[in-house]
Amino acid sequence: MLNNFNKNIKSYVKQLPNINSFINAKVGLYFGLVAYWGIILFGTFFNI
């Protein structure tokens, strides 16, 4: 049972660098800023 668990963990750990490289920090930062300013502008125009 622990042997299967160990194999599964190793396969997940190998996939993590691929996921991290897929999501670029700059893209995440820009998306966050756009969402932040979008909420501010939406609240300003609709007086929320």
C-alpha positions as CSV (number, residue, x, y, z in Angstrom):
1,M,0.0,0.0,0.0
2,L,2.8,2.4,0.9
3,N,4.6,1.5,-2.3
4,N,1.6,2.5,-4.5
5,F,1.3,5.8,-2.4
6,N,5.0,6.5,-3.0
7,K,4.6,6.0,-6.8
8,N,1.6,8.3,-6.9
9,I,3.4,11.0,-5.0
10,K,6.4,10.8,-7.3
11,S,4.2,11.2,-10.4
12,Y,2.5,14.2,-8.9
13,V,5.7,15.9,-7.9
14,K,7.1,15.4,-11.4
15,Q,4.0,17.2,-12.8
16,L,4.3,20.3,-10.5
17,P,7.1,22.1,-12.4
18,N,5.1,21.8,-15.6
19,I,2.1,23.4,-13.9
20,N,4.2,26.2,-12.3
21,S,5.9,27.1,-15.7
22,F,2.4,27.2,-17.3
23,I,1.2,30.0,-15.0
24,N,3.6,32.8,-15.4
25,A,3.9,35.3,-12.5
26,K,3.7,38.3,-14.8
27,V,0.5,37.1,-16.4
28,G,-1.0,36.5,-12.9
29,L,0.1,39.9,-11.7
30,Y,-1.5,41.6,-14.7
31,F,-4.7,39.6,-14.4
32,G,-4.9,40.6,-10.7
33,L,-4.4,44.3,-11.5
34,V,-7.1,44.2,-14.2
35,A,-9.5,42.5,-11.8
36,Y,-8.7,45.1,-9.1
37,W,-9.2,48.1,-11.3
38,G,-12.3,46.6,-12.9
39,I,-13.9,46.3,-9.5
40,I,-13.0,49.9,-8.6
41,L,-14.3,51.2,-11.9
42,F,-17.5,49.1,-11.7
43,G,-18.1,50.5,-8.2
44,T,-17.4,54.0,-9.2
45,F,-19.8,54.0,-12.2
46,F,-22.7,52.2,-10.4
47,N,-22.2,53.9,-7.0
48,I,-21.8,50.8,-5.0
